Amino acid sequence: MKEEILLTKVFEQPIYVTRPLLPNKEEVYKKIDEIWESKWITNNGRQLRNLEEKLKNHLKINNISLFNNGTMALILGLKSLNLRGEVITTPFTFPATTQALDWNNLTPIFCDIEPDTLNINADLIEPLITENTSAILAVHVFGNPCEVEKIQQVASKYNLKVIYDAAHAFGTIVNGKPIGSYGDMSMFSFHATKLFNTIEGGALTFNDNTLSEKLELLKNFGLKESEKVILSGLNAKMNEIQAAIGLEVLNSVEIERLKRDKIKRTYETHLQNIPGIRIITRLEKELSSYQYFVIEVDEVLFGKSRDWLQKELEKYNIYTRKYFYPLCSDFYWYKNNKSADSLSLPQAYKSVNQVLALPYYGDLSIQNVITICEIIRDLHINLN
């Protein structure tokens, strides 16, 4: 049976885990003509200012600052809050989250994750707080919102700052409020793999109006005026080409969300009742960013491991991703960090070996989604 599947269901062209949402080329050319005519290609030009206003409206937030990428946004966002000492965070995230702490000389204190959403477990944060703790850095993993209210209660009790890595949560609404309005600050990534992209790019949303000027200084060398440097900054500005791309991509985001909703529902229908397969990203509509479609593979129930399934799918020209792998707590430079001990992070160590992101983007055909699900089902059946 397995050989028959291989002969009949191998895709001629690779099916990748994601594809960038590309804007209409003709409209982009018009934007480029505007930039060329203005002869203003960076340093807070018209395209960037326009994108900031449109993103404020789209994300339903009051303050936003755009950056050349999400990592620089997070590094400088943390810097702007004058944090010291330790920051409680999750081990289950992209490396940039903890690397931003490293670049600010902040020590990550790893907290285990929830088994359902794979977000930081809010019930485990308080025992990790010490006199050296200055903040909580949580991640909306795969766009699943954290327990924002519970996290804020703990933070308020101990006078801690709350920063969210919202790289996967573009456009999400929680409890009737935009996700970027929670905590002291949220970072959004506009990398090409994200629902909304500026090719590379990122943003910070924040509630403290006084941070606006400081962030502008931090991302522009600390320059107050052409001959006056008032703090130590970096060059992290978004340029006009990036902003122009973003303006056109933003016009397609809602259509892309609708396409991904249909793909998500198709996956859900055709993956149901496969033993050992659990869908992590179940949320929809305003609760979901439709960033990724992620499953969990239980080796005992499915019959084989996540890694085995990934390798088998590659034989059919289907490319998935072990996202996130490895855990940030496994980085060698944290070997002396007691909170990185695997015994303290049982759920994270379990999940990191089970999670698999499946192909998910608006141009993925429904029939291809059905075929992917059939292959996964047939692989399971063939094991028995």
SEBA-256595 format. One line per 5 residues: number of its first residue (from 1); their letters; for each residue x, y, z of C-alpha. Coordinates in Angstrom, 3 decimals. Example, Ala and Ser with C-alpha at 12.3 -4.5 7.8 and 13.67 -1.06 7.14 Angstrom:
2
1> as> 12.300:-4.500:7.800; 13.670:-1.060:7.140
! end
This chain:
384
1> mkeei> 0.000:0.000:0.000; 2.800:2.374:0.885; 4.410:1.984:-2.529; 1.057:2.708:-4.195; 0.754:5.936:-2.197
6> lltkv> 4.241:6.973:-3.201; 3.433:6.401:-6.865; 0.098:8.222:-6.919; 0.404:11.069:-4.430; 3.886:12.521:-4.795
11> feqpi> 3.643:16.219:-5.675; 5.433:17.228:-8.860; 6.459:20.558:-7.345; 7.565:21.035:-3.717; 4.877:22.110:-1.255
16> yvtrp> 6.648:24.354:1.242; 5.569:25.216:4.749; 4.905:28.828:3.792; 5.036:31.324:0.955; 5.174:35.108:1.187
21> llpnk> 2.061:37.159:0.525; 3.183:39.179:-2.496; 1.500:42.449:-3.467; 0.353:43.477:-6.940; 3.495:44.340:-8.902
26> eevyk> 1.922:47.186:-10.856; 0.803:48.888:-7.653; 4.268:48.414:-6.171; 5.797:50.020:-9.282; 3.551:53.025:-8.761
31> kidei> 4.784:53.330:-5.175; 8.391:53.066:-6.343; 7.775:55.831:-8.871; 6.502:57.998:-6.005; 9.659:57.245:-4.013
36> weskw> 11.923:58.016:-6.970; 10.101:61.266:-7.607; 10.458:62.297:-3.968; 14.131:61.257:-3.873; 13.479:60.292:-0.234
41> itnng> 14.241:56.618:0.346; 14.715:56.373:4.114; 14.625:58.448:7.334; 10.923:58.745:8.069; 9.654:59.386:4.553
46> rqlrn> 6.073:59.641:3.318; 5.608:55.905:2.680; 6.659:55.046:6.223; 4.452:57.699:7.806; 1.525:56.483:5.722
51> leekl> 2.135:52.865:6.739; 2.294:53.815:10.419; -1.124:55.445:10.221; -2.684:52.564:8.339; -1.250:50.019:10.776
56> knhlk> -2.576:52.004:13.731; -6.036:51.707:12.237; -5.670:48.065:11.239; -4.250:46.953:14.583; -6.555:49.310:16.502
61> innis> -3.750:50.758:18.610; -2.647:54.294:19.517; 1.163:54.059:19.376; 3.368:52.283:16.888; 7.011:52.512:15.849
66> lfnng> 8.317:50.768:12.724; 11.711:49.046:12.447; 13.859:47.358:9.831; 13.109:43.972:11.417; 11.343:42.476:14.410
71> tmali> 14.524:41.484:16.220; 15.837:45.039:16.288; 12.409:46.215:17.385; 12.478:43.859:20.360; 16.092:44.654:21.280
76> lglks> 15.463:48.392:21.309; 12.031:48.025:22.877; 13.579:46.239:25.842; 16.295:48.897:25.942; 13.702:51.671:26.106
81> lnlrg> 12.161:50.194:29.261; 15.431:50.420:31.246; 15.234:46.825:32.411; 17.823:45.219:34.666; 18.584:41.765:36.001
86> evitt> 16.267:38.882:35.155; 13.341:38.507:32.770; 10.959:35.559:32.980; 10.311:34.093:29.541; 9.523:30.916:27.631
91> pftfp> 12.019:28.377:26.270; 9.618:27.538:23.428; 10.139:30.394:20.986; 12.274:31.553:18.085; 15.904:32.332:19.071
96> attqa> 15.405:36.081:18.546; 13.239:36.314:21.668; 15.973:35.332:24.099; 18.735:36.828:21.950; 17.078:40.228:22.436
101> ldwnn> 17.508:39.680:26.172; 21.148:38.716:25.673; 21.850:41.917:23.755; 20.419:43.913:26.660; 22.523:42.026:29.239
106> ltpif> 19.336:40.593:30.721; 19.212:37.070:32.123; 16.359:34.889:30.865; 14.595:32.843:33.503; 12.827:30.042:31.694
111> cdiep> 9.274:29.151:32.654; 7.565:25.991:31.422; 4.693:26.117:28.939; 1.030:25.144:28.821; 0.253:21.798:27.157
116> dtlni> -2.691:23.197:25.183; -1.507:26.485:23.632; 2.244:25.967:24.186; 2.414:29.511:25.573; 4.210:30.385:28.806
121> nadli> 2.316:28.850:31.741; 1.021:31.866:33.650; 0.458:29.748:36.769; 4.191:28.993:36.988; 5.504:32.556:36.672
126> eplit> 5.133:33.812:40.248; 7.404:31.191:41.895; 10.215:32.290:39.555; 10.102:35.948:40.621; 13.027:37.187:42.709
131> entsa> 14.336:40.572:43.783; 16.266:40.610:40.492; 13.201:40.178:38.265; 12.305:43.235:36.200; 9.926:41.933:33.531
136> ilavh> 7.976:39.125:31.910; 8.604:38.475:28.217; 5.825:36.231:26.910; 5.202:34.923:23.391; 1.879:34.438:21.623
141> vfgnp> 3.021:31.106:20.191; 1.711:30.402:16.670; -0.729:33.271:17.263; -2.412:31.576:20.239; -2.928:34.447:22.708
146> cevek> -1.288:34.148:26.128; -3.328:34.391:29.314; -2.918:38.134:29.205; -5.130:38.968:32.175; -3.467:36.464:34.483
151> iqqva> 0.023:37.569:33.410; -0.884:41.198:34.071; -2.179:40.363:37.551; 1.161:38.794:38.466; 3.114:41.660:36.895
156> skynl> 1.089:44.310:38.710; 1.524:42.521:42.035; 5.323:42.681:41.719; 5.607:45.901:39.689; 7.043:44.150:36.645
161> kviyd> 7.005:45.243:33.017; 5.222:42.979:30.523; 6.489:42.636:26.965; 4.863:40.415:24.380; 6.545:38.839:21.396
166> aahaf> 3.556:39.070:19.053; 5.476:38.086:15.926; 2.759:35.524:15.121; -0.263:37.512:16.276; -0.903:40.186:13.658
171> gtivn> -4.493:41.420:13.832; -5.615:39.238:16.744; -8.324:40.501:19.097; -8.582:39.157:22.679; -11.482:39.901:25.014
176> gkpig> -12.593:42.567:22.568; -9.214:44.333:22.740; -6.406:44.347:20.155; -3.589:42.077:21.190; -1.060:44.900:20.795
181> sygdm> -2.726:46.852:23.597; -1.854:44.342:26.323; 1.181:44.696:28.543; 3.638:47.564:28.287; 4.813:46.715:24.795
186> smfsf> 4.310:44.230:21.954; 6.650:43.389:19.099; 5.299:42.397:15.681; 7.431:40.827:12.961; 6.893:41.761:9.320
191> hatkl> 9.254:39.140:7.923; 8.398:37.611:4.549; 7.027:34.481:6.247; 4.441:36.437:8.232; 0.787:37.036:7.365
196> fntie> 1.619:40.723:6.884; 5.099:41.473:5.597; 7.331:44.314:4.470; 9.861:41.719:3.160; 11.845:42.359:6.345
201> ggalt> 10.500:44.604:9.051; 8.889:44.882:12.439; 7.059:47.152:14.827; 6.498:47.968:18.466; 3.114:48.900:19.874
206> fndnt> 3.028:50.449:23.334; 0.772:52.245:25.798; 3.170:54.838:27.239; 3.038:57.851:24.923; 6.370:59.098:26.250
211> lsekl> 8.182:56.132:24.668; 7.589:57.421:21.135; 10.448:59.918:21.128; 12.825:57.543:22.881; 12.216:54.777:20.373
216> ellkn> 12.748:57.183:17.477; 16.088:58.135:18.996; 17.134:54.553:19.703; 16.555:53.423:16.122; 18.358:56.432:14.634
221> fglke> 21.760:56.493:16.376; 20.406:58.558:19.287; 20.355:61.643:17.061; 18.227:64.459:18.434; 19.419:66.825:15.746
226> sekvi> 21.984:66.518:12.967; 24.777:67.494:15.373; 23.346:66.353:18.693; 23.527:62.771:19.954; 21.741:62.364:23.287
231> lsgln> 21.827:58.583:23.810; 23.480:55.466:22.434; 21.311:54.114:19.648; 21.508:51.920:16.573; 20.413:52.086:12.947
236> akmne> 17.121:50.182:12.891; 14.939:52.318:10.642; 12.478:50.902:8.131; 13.158:52.313:4.664; 10.690:53.619:2.084
241> iqaai> 10.822:50.524:-0.141; 9.896:48.286:2.783; 7.085:50.625:3.756; 5.771:50.768:0.183; 5.676:46.976:0.003
246> glevl> 3.858:46.934:3.335; 1.226:49.410:2.144; 0.360:47.154:-0.783; 0.514:43.900:1.195; -1.866:45.378:3.765
251> nsvei> -4.483:45.670:1.023; -4.406:41.876:0.605; -4.258:40.746:4.229; -7.985:40.279:4.820; -8.400:38.281:1.605
256> erlkr> -5.441:36.155:2.652; -7.052:35.552:6.062; -10.232:34.291:4.388; -8.238:31.931:2.176; -6.323:30.608:5.163
261> dkikr> -9.548:30.131:7.091; -10.823:27.766:4.372; -7.498:25.918:4.355; -7.586:25.618:8.137; -11.112:24.183:8.076
266> tyeth> -10.105:21.705:5.393; -7.158:20.511:7.475; -9.398:20.179:10.524; -11.979:18.137:8.644; -9.526:15.748:7.054
271> lqnip> -7.151:15.322:9.993; -9.872:14.534:12.501; -9.908:11.033:13.917; -6.307:10.293:12.948; -4.911:8.803:16.172
276> girii> -2.029:10.783:17.637; -2.660:13.980:15.638; -3.736:17.033:17.655; -4.260:20.477:16.151; -2.504:23.227:18.134
281> trlek> -3.819:26.229:16.167; -7.591:25.845:16.506; -8.624:29.489:16.959; -10.335:31.394:14.150; -11.746:34.746:13.058
286> elssy> -10.632:37.671:15.253; -9.015:35.320:17.781; -6.599:34.007:15.166; -3.838:35.571:13.112; -3.926:32.605:10.695
291> qyfvi> -0.130:32.662:10.812; 0.604:28.929:10.951; -1.239:25.619:10.979; 0.468:23.438:13.557; -0.155:19.894:14.707
296> evdev> 1.245:17.767:17.512; 2.269:14.164:16.841; 1.934:11.722:19.730; 4.365:8.909:18.900; 2.520:6.299:20.964
301> lfgks> -0.899:6.972:19.449; 0.223:7.734:15.894; 2.681:4.865:15.761; 5.764:6.837:14.755; 7.503:10.005:15.874
306> rdwlq> 7.119:13.553:14.603; 10.586:13.340:13.072; 9.640:10.166:11.202; 6.497:11.789:9.832; 8.440:14.846:8.686
311> kelek> 10.947:12.698:6.785; 8.199:10.593:5.231; 6.325:13.672:4.036; 9.477:14.900:2.310; 9.315:11.777:0.128
316> yniyt> 6.052:13.164:-1.215; 7.617:16.613:-1.815; 5.844:18.052:1.254; 8.073:20.253:3.413; 7.086:20.894:7.016
321> rkyfy> 8.907:22.508:9.930; 9.761:21.476:13.484; 8.786:24.848:14.854; 10.266:25.715:17.365; 13.268:23.408:17.532
326> plcsd> 15.494:23.302:19.502; 14.389:24.943:22.735; 16.119:28.241:23.479; 17.027:26.869:26.906; 19.241:24.322:25.118
331> fywyk> 21.576:26.979:23.710; 25.057:26.273:25.045; 25.473:29.733:26.532; 22.653:28.963:28.980; 24.294:25.813:30.315
336> nnksa> 24.905:27.447:33.690; 21.420:28.905:33.883; 19.554:26.810:36.473; 16.171:27.614:34.942; 17.294:25.938:31.699
341> dslsl> 17.439:22.526:33.377; 15.240:20.061:31.495; 13.747:18.826:34.764; 12.231:22.279:35.279; 10.709:22.346:31.787
346> pqayk> 8.974:18.974:31.284; 6.173:20.219:29.044; 8.496:22.241:26.831; 10.771:19.235:26.349; 7.772:17.074:25.476
351> svnqv> 6.219:19.550:23.032; 9.419:20.448:21.197; 9.609:16.831:20.011; 5.973:16.654:18.901; 5.145:19.906:17.096
356> lalpy> 5.044:20.128:13.308; 3.991:23.097:11.153; 2.207:21.977:7.982; 2.108:23.893:4.672; -0.144:26.918:5.132
361> ygdls> -0.593:29.886:2.807; -3.423:31.367:0.774; -2.270:30.051:-2.611; -2.219:26.453:-1.347; -5.059:24.683:-3.137
366> iqnvi> -7.787:22.948:-1.167; -7.174:19.756:-3.137; -3.497:19.816:-2.167; -4.495:20.223:1.486; -6.805:17.205:1.198
371> ticei> -4.020:15.190:-0.402; -1.580:16.111:2.376; -4.107:14.928:4.955; -4.758:11.700:3.026; -1.037:10.975:2.960
376> irdlh> -0.751:11.497:6.731; -3.772:9.237:7.291; -2.448:6.557:4.933; 0.966:6.630:6.577; -0.699:5.940:9.916
381> inln> -2.890:3.159:8.510; 0.115:1.534:6.864; 1.776:1.226:10.276; -0.949:-1.107:11.522
! end
